[in-house]
């Protein structure tokens, strides 16, 4: 029997797929930084993307998630381009810039974060994902959400994280750390890419208003502002002039 974390929804093929833990076309560089698991608890580990693969999906389910991979790649290209244009404009004389818009499908990006959280967590397999489950696999409800068969319930889903003193990192590296609840299962994941911070929370009641005691690397998220299903990200430069907007569409997902 092929090991496939999506087996709960049926229709598995008999052939295993060598799945990239993080979408292969996401980066210009080839390094991902991971922390918070038993094998990288004290210090973040940088891992080559080519070596970060595993047979955790069957061929059919891996191919079914291709549009989710494409949406994630497209979103991170938009973040990368925003940073590139911002760095160019900051080096030029102040002027009235035309505002540049970047578009992201929020529902598909949210599913990409869930797929990626599941993939990375299955490398460690120390904790169940989203609640108690057999073999520390994701719950059936989460599998359905990842494949667009059900929405995130309640206040679970994707949050943008904003706080004073937020570090802006322009490197092409993604960081991830699991959010462990009661030392028993994974309740969410913390992500960072080029200075943008995200929390994917898996429980319907949603995260607490304040993330007291929660850190991500060297940064304290205790006073962070959480924006659920954030509809836009703005970039201002040179005397608070509006330069760019990332428009995030939370309409109907395409599966």
Backbone as a ProteinNet text record, in pm:
[ID]
protein_1_A
[PRIMARY]
XXXXXXXXXXXXXXXXXXXXXXXXXXXXXXXXXXXXXXXXXXXXXXXXXXXXXXXXXXXXXXXXXXXXXXXXXXXXXXXXXXXXXXXXXXXXXXXXXXXXXXXXXXXXXXXXXXXXXXXXXXXXXXXXXXXXXXXXXXXXXXXXXXXXXXXXXXXXXXXXXXXXXXXXXXXXXXXXXXXXXXXXXXXXXXXXXXXXXXXXXXXXXXXXXXXXXXXXXXXXXXXXXXXXXXXXXXXXXXXXXXXXXXXXXXXXXXX
[TERTIARY]
85	0	88.2	64.2	140.7	105.1	207.2	181.2	137.1	23.2	-30.9	-110.1	-70.5	-139	-281.8	-317	-452.6	-540.5	-497.9	-573.2	-714	-735.3	-866.3	-976.7	-942.8	-1045.9	-1057.5	-979.7	-992	-928.4	-944.5	-896.3	-744.8	-674.6	-529	-488.2	-381.1	-324	-223.5	-181	-88	56.8	80.7	217.9	247.6	359.1	401.3	464.5	455.3	514.7	621.1	734.8	841.2	807.6	745.8	690.2	793.7	806	883.4	808.4	875.3	811.9	762.4	840	799.1	806.5	705.1	691.3	823.6	861.9	993.8	1020.7	918.9	940.8	929.7	931.4	903.6	1020.8	1141.2	1257.9	1353.8	1425.7	1542.7	1660.5	1677.7	1779.8	1727.9	1806.9	1770.3	1770.5	1750.2	1760.1	1629.3	1587.1	1472.9	1519.9	1470.6	1507.6	1389.3	1413	1308.4	1352.7	1257.9	1290.2	1170.1	1191.9	1082.8	1054	1114.9	1095.1	1207	1193.5	1290.3	1431	1441.6	1572.5	1631.5	1556.5	1608.9	1550.2	1543.4	1475.9	1553.4	1685.2	1765.5	1809.8	1834.4	1881.4	1811	1773.1	1713.4	1810.7	1756.4	1836.9	1808.4	1913.6	1897.8	1917.9	1820.5	1816.8	1805.2	1880.3	1871.2	1737.6	1669.7	1537.7	1541.4	1649.7	1658.8	1658	1709.8	1712.5	1587.4	1504.3	1385.3	1265.7	1270.6	1161.5	1125.1	1003.6	960	843.9	828.3	715.7	600.3	525.5	417.3	282	280.8	157.2	162.4	47	42.5	45.1	69.5	81.6	-46.7	-161.5	-288.1	-310.6	-291.8	-316.4	-209.6	-88.1	16.4	-18.7	-63.5	-99.6	-224.3	-317.4	-438.7	-406.2	-298.1	-259.5	-170.8	-146.4	-61.7	-111.6	-244.9	-290.4	-260.3	-257.6	-222	-74.7	11	153	169.2	98	109.1	65	-41.7	-90.1	11.9	74.3	177.6	296.6	339.4	452.3	418.5	295.3	254.6	250	202.1	195	334	425.3	558.3	636.2	603	660.4	612.9	486.7	434.3	505.8	528.4	602	745.1	806.2	943.4	949.8	853.3	852	823.2	736.5	710.9	838.5	914.7	1039.2	1139	1145.7	1240.9	1209.2	1082.4	1043.7	1064.7	1033.4	1053.3	1200	1289.4	1432.4	1481.5	1426	1464.1	1415.7	1291	1232.8	1293.5	1333	1394	1528.2	1591.9	1721.2	1712.8	1591.9	1573.3	1519.1	1521.3	1470.2	1320.6	1273	1129.2	1047.8	934.8	844.9	707	612.5	480.8	482.6	494.4	504.2	365.4	356.3	232.4	221.8	104.1	85.3	74.7	159.5	161.8	79.7	-7.2	-89.6	-40.3	-36.8	-6	-127.7	-163	-283.9	-249.1	-318.5	-299.7	-436.5	-451.8	-571.9	-555.6	-629.3	-611.7	-648.5	-759.8	-804.1	-701.7	-649.8	-551.4	-419.4	-380.3	-258.7	-276.2	-393.6	-423.3	-410.1	-459.9	-445.5	-299.1	-221.8	-78.6	-9	-40.9	19.1	-18.3	-143.5	-184.5	-109.5	-104	-30.2	115.4	177.1	318	337.5	246.5	253.3	245.9	154.5	141.7	268.4	318.3	438.5	558	583.7	699.9	681.6	559.5	534.5	552.1	524.2	537.9	684	774.7	917.9	955.7	895.1	925.9	838.8	707.7	609.8	606.5	650	644.4	506	435.8	305.2	197.4	75.9	-37.5	-62.7	-130.3	-152.6	-299.7	-331.3	-468.1	-551.1	-496.1	-570.1	-518.6	-570.3	-523.7	-564.5	-468.6	-496.1	-397.2	-426.8	-338.2	-213.3	-100.1	27.8	69.8	13.6	45.7	18.7	-71.2	-110.9	-207.6	-235	-335	-474	-559.7	-697.3	-766.8	-872.8	-947.8	-1004.8	-1048.5	-1103	-997.9	-873.8	-767.9	-734	-736.9	-712	-816.6	-941.9	-1049.1	-1028.3	-985.4	-960.5	-845.5	-739	-622.3	-658.5	-755	-795.5	-916.7	-955.9	-1065.2	-1202.3	-1214.4	-1341.9	-1423.1	-1361.3	-1429.2	-1354.4	-1425	-1358.1	-1296.5	-1206.9	-1159.9	-1278.4	-1304.7	-1420.1	-1389.7	-1494.8	-1481.6	-1374.5	-1286.3	-1178.8	-1044	-1048.2	-923.5	-886.9	-760.4	-717	-596.1	-579.4	-456.2	-467.5	-367.3	-356.8	-225.5	-231	-109.4	-68.1	61.7	114.4	195.5	158.1	223.3	258.5	378.6	419.3	530.9	548.4	653.6	790	881.8	1016.2	1027.6	928.3	928.7	1049	1117.1	1237.4	1200.7	1260.7	1238.1	1358.2	1336	1441.8	1416.5	1510.1	1491.5	1550.7	1599.1	1656.3	1546.2	1579.6	1483.6	1479.3	1447.1	1444.8	1311.4	1249.1	1126.7	1159.3	1099.9	1117.6	983.7	989.6	868.9	893.9	791.7	796.8	655.9	639.1	505.2	458.6	327.3	266.2	209.3	272.3	234.8	139	24.7	-73.9	-65.7	-49.7	-49	53.1	159.7	265.7	212.4	99.7	37.5	4.9	-19.5	-47	-20.4	-9.8	19.3	-111.2	-119	-238.8	-224.2	-106.4	-85	60.8	92.5	230.1	262.9	386	435.5	527.5	505.6	581.5	639.1	753	811.6	873.9	850.6	913	933	1058.9	1093.4	1027.8	1025.3	972.4	823.5	752.2	608.9	589.2	511.1	488.7	343	325.3	191.8	175.5	53.2	15.3	-99.7	-80.8	-190.2	-239	-363.3	-418.2	-522	-514.5	-593.8	-720.8	-737.4	-850.3	-963.3	-1089.9	-1203.1	-1218.7	-1177.8	-1194.8	-1100.3	-1001.1	-907	-800.2	-696.5	-587.4	-628.5	-556.3	-584.4	-556.1	-619.4	-601.2	-455.1	-387	-245.5	-167.1	-58.3	23.6	130.6	85.1	176.1	264.5	395.1	489.7	528.4	475.2	505.9	615.3	719.8	832.6	850.5	913.2	948.7	1093.4	1182.7	1323.9	1357.7	1416.1	1452.9	1343.5	1231.7	1127.8	1013.5	968.2	859.1	727.7	633.9	504.7	398.9	439.3	344	252.7	302.3	221.9	182.1	187.7	158.4	9.7	-17.8	-154.9	-181.8	-293.3	-330.3	-443.8	-421.3	-523.6	-573.3	-696.8	-755.5	-797.4	-756.7	-789.7	-765.2	-646	-605.2	-628.4	-696.8	-733.3	-630.7	-538.2	-437.4	-313.6	-201.4	-75.2	-22.4	4.9	50.8	198.7	264.4	405.2	417.4	468.9	488	636.8	679.3	820.2	828.3	946.5	980.7	871.4	862.2	765.4	624	611	480.4	401.8	470.9	404	364	237.8	190.5	259.1	320.4	396.4	336.6	298.7	249.4	139.6	53.3	-52.1	-58.1	-58.1	-86.5	-234.4	-312.9	-456	-476.3	-539.2	-560.1	-708.7	-743	-881.7	-925.2	-1027.6	-1080.4	-1213.7	-1228.5	-1348.4	-1344.9	-1418	-1430	-1300	-1255.9	-1133.5	-1156.3	-1049.8	-1049.7	-968.8	-1021.8	-952.7	-880.8
-120.4	0	124.9	215.9	339.2	430.1	487.8	583.6	715.6	766	890.5	960.2	1083.8	1150.2	1191.7	1179.1	1212.4	1089	975.2	851	857.3	945.8	956.6	996.2	1061.8	1102.7	1003.4	894	789.1	823	730.6	746.1	750.9	688	681.4	593.3	631.1	547.1	452	352.3	251.9	295.6	413.1	460.1	575.4	565.4	674.1	786.8	907.8	1024.3	1083.3	1116.9	1182	1330.2	1366.8	1499.9	1597.2	1716.3	1823.4	1869.5	1869.4	1912.3	2055.8	2140.1	2276.3	2290.2	2351.5	2356.8	2389.3	2304.3	2313.9	2443.3	2506.9	2628.2	2756.7	2746.8	2863.8	2961.5	2910.1	2990.2	3014.6	3124.9	3148.4	3073.9	3089.9	3014	2873.2	2791.7	2650.1	2607.5	2703.7	2673.8	2706.6	2620.3	2648	2638.6	2728.3	2728.4	2676.5	2576.1	2513.9	2510.8	2528.8	2520.8	2468.4	2428.5	2392.6	2245.1	2161.5	2018.6	1954.8	1825.3	1757.1	1760.1	1759.7	1755.7	1894.8	2000.4	2137.2	2225.3	2169.8	2238.3	2358.4	2345.2	2452.5	2556.7	2513.3	2604.9	2574.7	2680.8	2656.6	2580.8	2494.9	2418.6	2467.9	2487.9	2522.4	2396.3	2368.3	2241.7	2269.4	2196.6	2208.3	2155.7	2232.9	2193.6	2064.3	2040.8	1919.2	1794.2	1806.1	1690.5	1680.8	1785.8	1789	1734	1603.5	1534.6	1410.1	1362.5	1242.4	1180	1050.4	979.6	977.5	1088.9	1105	1125.2	1129.8	1138.4	1038.1	986.6	905.1	997.4	939.5	1018.1	1095.1	1031.7	1097.7	1220.9	1207.9	1320.7	1429.1	1390.8	1488.9	1574.7	1510.5	1584.5	1669.4	1622.2	1698.7	1831	1832.2	1953.9	2047.7	2016.5	2102.5	2246.8	2271.3	2411	2485.4	2412	2474.1	2514.5	2426.3	2461.2	2584.8	2587.3	2700.7	2829.7	2822.9	2942.8	2991.4	2897.7	2935.8	2999.8	2940.7	2996.5	3136.5	3154.8	3286.1	3390.3	3351.4	3445.4	3489.1	3394.2	3430.1	3508.2	3489.2	3575.1	3718.8	3735.4	3869.9	3935.7	3861.7	3916.7	3953.3	3867.8	3893.3	4019.7	4033.4	4149.7	4277	4270.3	4386.8	4434.2	4341.1	4378	4435.5	4377.8	4425.8	4569.8	4598.1	4733.1	4831.8	4789.5	4877.3	4915.1	4819.2	4847.6	4942	4926.6	5016.7	5158.1	5172.5	5305.1	5378.1	5303.9	5368.4	5431	5382.5	5436.3	5552.3	5593.2	5701.6	5827.5	5938	6063.7	6053	6120.8	6117.3	6173.6	6110	6154.8	6091	6129.1	6065.3	5940.1	5826.3	5701.3	5652.4	5591.1	5518.9	5398.3	5378	5268.2	5137.1	5041.8	4910.7	4812.3	4736.4	4636.2	4495.7	4410.8	4268.6	4191.1	4083	4007.3	3866.4	3823.7	3690.6	3628.9	3500.6	3425	3377.8	3439.8	3411.7	3270.4	3218.1	3083.4	2979.4	2995.4	2899	2911.1	3034.8	3052.5	2988.9	3003.7	2943.3	2791	2732.8	2588.7	2550	2636.1	2607.7	2604	2699.1	2697.6	2569.4	2524.7	2401.8	2281.4	2269.6	2159.3	2158.5	2276.9	2286.1	2251.8	2299.3	2263.6	2111.5	2047.1	1901.6	1833.2	1876.1	1813.1	1822.4	1943.7	1962.3	1884	1885.7	1817.4	1666.6	1611.7	1468.3	1424.4	1520.3	1487.8	1445.7	1511.4	1484.9	1373.4	1381.1	1282.6	1267.2	1369.3	1359.2	1391.6	1481.4	1526.9	1503.1	1467.9	1467.2	1609.5	1618.9	1749	1785.1	1887.3	1936.4	1866.4	1768.3	1691.1	1548.9	1468.1	1331	1251	1182.2	1100.8	985.5	885	769.1	804.1	748.3	764.6	910.8	995.9	1139.4	1207.1	1150	1209.4	1324.3	1407.6	1514	1454.7	1526.2	1480.1	1476.8	1396.3	1387.1	1522.7	1602.2	1734.8	1822.8	1817.7	1898.4	1851	1720.9	1668.5	1723.1	1722.1	1773.9	1921.7	1998.3	2141.6	2161.7	2085.5	2099.3	2074.2	1984	1949.7	2029.9	2131.6	2217.4	2154.5	2047.7	1978.3	2033.5	2119	2181.6	2310.6	2410.7	2534.9	2521.5	2612.6	2622.2	2661.8	2590.6	2623.3	2735.3	2808.8	2909.2	3012.1	3033.9	3132.2	3065.9	2942.9	2880.6	2936.1	2922.3	2970.9	3061.3	3148.7	3225	3366.1	3401.9	3534.9	3599.9	3728.1	3807.4	3854.6	3858.4	3893.2	4022.1	4122.8	4253.5	4297.2	4351.7	4399.1	4501.7	4586.5	4687.8	4620.5	4679.5	4625.2	4502.3	4481.9	4363.5	4365.1	4253.5	4242.7	4222.6	4303.2	4290.4	4218.4	4095.7	4011.5	3995.5	4044	4038.8	3913.9	3822.1	3700.5	3605.1	3517.9	3425.6	3296.4	3310.2	3196.2	3195	3078.3	3065.2	3001.1	3052.8	2995.1	2939.8	2829.5	2765.8	2713.9	2725.4	2665.3	2621.5	2499	2453	2519.2	2534.5	2582.6	2460.1	2419.2	2297.3	2331.5	2264.3	2288.5	2177.7	2219.8	2128.3	2015.4	2041.9	1943.7	1812.7	1822.3	1698.1	1696.1	1812.4	1809.5	1947.5	1949.6	2073	2148.4	2269.3	2351.7	2459.1	2470.2	2571.8	2578.5	2675.9	2693.2	2839.6	2877.1	3013.3	3014.1	3111.2	3118.6	3259.3	3266.1	3395.6	3385.2	3488.5	3495.9	3641.7	3682.4	3819.5	3925.5	3898.9	3996.4	3985.6	3907	3887.3	3769.2	3790.7	3687.4	3640.8	3510	3451	3345.9	3336.4	3229.7	3152.7	3023.3	2936.7	2863.2	2892	2831.7	2728.6	2608.8	2495.3	2470.9	2536.5	2507.8	2608.4	2563.2	2651	2773	2761.8	2875	2990.6	2966.7	3071.2	3091.7	3166.3	3189.9	3288.2	3291.3	3392.7	3531.9	3632	3769.7	3812.6	3766.8	3797	3666.2	3661	3540.1	3543.5	3558.6	3569.3	3445.7	3470.2	3360.5	3291.6	3335.4	3271.7	3350.6	3281.4	3341.4	3272.3	3345.2	3288.3	3327.4	3230	3263.8	3354.7	3470.4	3565.2	3668.8	3659.7	3761.5	3717.5	3811.5	3786.7	3829.5	3735	3764.5	3800.5	3824.6	3848.1	3966.9	4072.6	4193.1	4207.7	4100.3	4107	4130.3	4200.4	4216.9	4108.6	4036.7	3930.9	3979.3	3976.3	4016.5	3892.2	3853.3	3734.3	3763.5	3676.6	3691.7	3835.8	3882.5	4017.3	4039.2	4148	4170.6	4250.6	4314.9	4391.6	4413.4	4426.5	4463.5	4584.4	4693.2	4814.5	4838.3	4900.2	4935.2	5085.8	5156.3	5300.1	5331.8	5432.4	5473	5624.3	5676.5	5817.2	5910.8	5919.5	6010.1	5956.6	5826.3	5761	5775	5775.6	5775.1	5632	5614	5481.9	5441.3	5324.9	5279	5153.7	5055	4928.2	4872.3	4790.9	4722.3	4577	4485.4	4345.2	4323	4295	4268.8	4118	4079.3	3937.6	3907.2	3823.1	3790.4	3667.9	3684.7	3574.4	3524.6	3530.4	3479.1	3327.4	3271.9	3127.3	3069.7	2959.3	2891.2	2815	2807.3	2714.8	2594.4	2473.9	2354.7	2283.9
0	0	0	-93.4	-102.3	14.5	79.1	186.2	125.3	170	115.3	225.3	259.8	370.5	333.4	204.9	161.6	146.2	197.5	178.6	238.9	335	400	302.9	190.9	94.7	-20.5	-15.5	-114.8	-248.4	-345	-483.4	-493.8	-399.3	-409	-527.9	-594.6	-698.7	-636	-709.6	-657.6	-667.7	-725.6	-745.7	-651.2	-580.5	-490.9	-570.9	-517.1	-581.4	-490.1	-547.7	-471	-462.6	-352.3	-334.1	-277.9	-339.2	-277.5	-152.5	-38.4	85.9	74.3	6.1	-26.1	-177.6	-238.1	-383.2	-451.4	-545.4	-606.1	-680.4	-738.8	-816.9	-738	-605.5	-521.5	-513.1	-519.9	-482.8	-598.2	-585.5	-669.8	-608.6	-476.6	-405	-378	-313	-295.7	-149.4	-58.3	84.7	155	245.6	332.5	477.1	563.1	704.5	786.4	869.9	949.4	1094.8	1187.2	1329.1	1405.4	1531.4	1619.6	1632	1547.6	1558	1639.7	1668.1	1753.5	1694.3	1562.7	1497.8	1472.8	1508.2	1495.2	1604.8	1726	1836.9	1887.1	1898.4	1957.6	1856.3	1733.3	1629.7	1497.5	1422.7	1291.8	1201.5	1116.8	1022.3	881.1	802.3	662.1	579.4	493.5	421.8	272.4	192.8	48.2	-1.5	-85.8	-133.7	-213.9	-287.6	-368.7	-281.9	-159.7	-70.9	15.8	14.6	99.8	21.5	-2	-70.1	10.2	-9.3	60.8	-15.3	-1	-62.3	37.8	39.8	137.2	69.7	-62.8	-139.8	-254.4	-292	-412	-533.9	-650.3	-773.3	-803.3	-784.8	-815.2	-728	-597.2	-507.5	-521.9	-551.6	-575.9	-697	-804.9	-925.8	-904.1	-821.8	-792.6	-723.9	-646	-573.6	-656	-781.3	-865.1	-872.9	-886.1	-887.3	-757	-645.8	-517.3	-518.7	-570.4	-584.4	-672.6	-785.5	-878.4	-810.5	-729.5	-660.2	-558	-485.4	-389.7	-458	-568.8	-643.9	-693.7	-746.3	-795.1	-684.8	-566.4	-454.3	-410.5	-400.4	-354.2	-459.9	-586.8	-690.4	-672.3	-633	-609	-491.1	-381.6	-267.5	-307.1	-386.5	-431.2	-517.2	-609.1	-697.2	-618.2	-519.2	-435.5	-367.6	-311.6	-245.7	-346.1	-465.5	-566.5	-605.7	-635	-675.6	-561.3	-438.2	-322.7	-308.1	-323.7	-310.3	-420.4	-541.6	-651.4	-623.7	-585.9	-566	-446.6	-343.8	-227	-261.8	-367.8	-407.5	-504.4	-542.7	-639.4	-571.3	-643.2	-587.6	-559.4	-452.7	-422.6	-538.5	-565.1	-670.5	-646.4	-727.4	-719.4	-806.5	-741.1	-814.4	-857	-975.4	-1006.2	-913.2	-856.3	-762	-840	-803.7	-869.3	-787	-855.1	-789.2	-822.1	-720.3	-736	-686	-753	-717.3	-668.6	-562	-504.2	-476.4	-506.3	-470.7	-326.5	-234	-91.7	-53	-106.3	-70.7	-113.9	-234.1	-283.3	-206.4	-170.6	-90.4	46.8	105.5	235	226.7	119.8	100.3	79.8	13.3	-3.4	132.2	220.1	353.6	428.1	415.6	482.8	426.1	295.5	232.9	278.5	283.1	321.4	468.2	555.4	697.6	715.1	644.6	654	605.2	490.7	434.3	528.3	579.8	667.7	797.1	851.9	978.5	965.8	848.5	829.3	816.9	799.4	805	946.1	1044.8	1185.9	1244.9	1221.4	1268.2	1421.3	1494.6	1639.6	1691.6	1621.1	1668.4	1562	1605.3	1512.7	1461.9	1347.2	1283.7	1292.5	1372.2	1383.9	1488.8	1555.7	1655.3	1657.3	1746	1759	1635.4	1574.7	1457.2	1453	1374.7	1364.5	1286	1328	1258.5	1247.1	1334.6	1335.7	1201.3	1123.2	995.8	1020.8	919.6	938.1	956.3	1025.4	1042.4	906.2	897.4	771.8	731.2	828.7	798.5	730.7	779	719.9	579.4	558	423.4	326.2	366.8	281.2	250.9	351.4	331	232.5	248.4	160.8	15.2	-8.2	-144.5	-192.5	-117.8	-160.6	-150.3	-71	-54.7	62.1	142.3	256	288.9	345.5	385.8	524.3	557.6	695.3	783.5	892.6	977.8	1076.3	1113.6	1218.9	1188.2	1286.5	1272.1	1245	1198.7	1154.9	1017.6	980.8	850.7	862.3	762.3	746.5	805.1	885.7	946.3	903.8	869.1	855.6	994.5	1019.7	1152	1140.1	1218.9	1212.7	1354.4	1371.2	1502.9	1488.4	1591.7	1592	1591.1	1517.6	1512.1	1424.8	1337.9	1252.5	1160.2	1155	1073.5	926.9	840.1	696.8	636.8	595.2	539.6	390.5	307.9	163.2	100.1	179.5	123	78.2	-13.6	-72.7	8	136.4	228.1	301	311	388.7	522.7	629.2	762.1	809.4	883.5	934.6	1074.6	1159.2	1291.7	1328.7	1381.7	1419.1	1548.1	1561.5	1684.8	1755.7	1865.8	1936.7	2050.9	2056.6	2162.2	2266.5	2393.2	2507.5	2492.1	2417.6	2394.8	2337.2	2263.9	2217.4	2068.1	2004.7	1861.1	1800	1668.3	1595.5	1571.2	1624.7	1612.1	1505.1	1446.4	1343.5	1305.3	1221.3	1178.2	1159	1193.7	1175.2	1053.6	964.5	840.2	822.8	755.5	719.7	581.4	499.1	367.4	331	311.9	273.8	362.8	492.7	587.1	612.1	533.5	554.6	648.7	754.2	855.2	849.1	860.2	853.5	962.1	1012.6	1104.2	1040.9	1019.4	977	1100.7	1141.6	1262.8	1224.2	1284.1	1239.8	1320.5	1434.1	1521.9	1499.1	1496.6	1462.3	1553.5	1680.8	1771.8	1741.1	1657.5	1621	1726.7	1692.6	1787.3	1895.1	2008.1	2110.6	2056.4	2115.3	2068.6	2079.7	2183.5	2199.9	2204.8	2130.8	2123.1	2232.1	2356.1	2470	2480.7	2489.2	2505.8	2377	2264.9	2136.5	2065.6	2028.1	1958.3	1824.8	1732.8	1602.9	1577.3	1593.6	1589.4	1705.4	1676.3	1781.1	1805.9	1736.1	1745.1	1836	1919.7	2013.7	1948.3	1936	1874.3	1978.6	2102	2209.9	2187.5	2123.5	2100.1	1953.1	1878.4	1735.8	1709.8	1600.8	1552.4	1448.5	1464.6	1371.5	1281.4	1151.4	1055.1	981.7	1012	951.3	807.4	716.8	575	528.1	553.8	515.7	365.7	330.4	191.1	112.4	180.3	107	193.4	126.5	190	113.7	185.1	118.3	147.1	51.3	63.7	43.8	146.4	138.5	145.3	71.8	72.2	68.5	101.4	85.5	138.2	269.1	329.2	323.7	340.8	346.7	216.8	104.2	-25.3	-59.4	-98.2	-137.7	-267.4	-267.2	-382.9	-446.3	-361.3	-413.9	-324.2	-383.8	-309.6	-355.8	-259.7	-288.5	-257.6	-360.6	-344.3	-326.9	-214.9	-184.7	-198	-294.8	-325.9	-246.7	-162	-80.8	-136.8	-268.9	-333.2	-340.8	-435.1	-448.4	-501	-437.7	-478.9	-607.4	-689.2	-802.5	-763.4	-777.4	-730.3	-843.3
[MASK]
+++++++++++++++++++++++++++++++++++++++++++++++++++++++++++++++++++++++++++++++++++++++++++++++++++++++++++++++++++++++++++++++++++++++++++++++++++++++++++++++++++++++++++++++++++++++++++++++++++++++++++++++++++++++++++++++++++++++++++++++++++++++++++++++

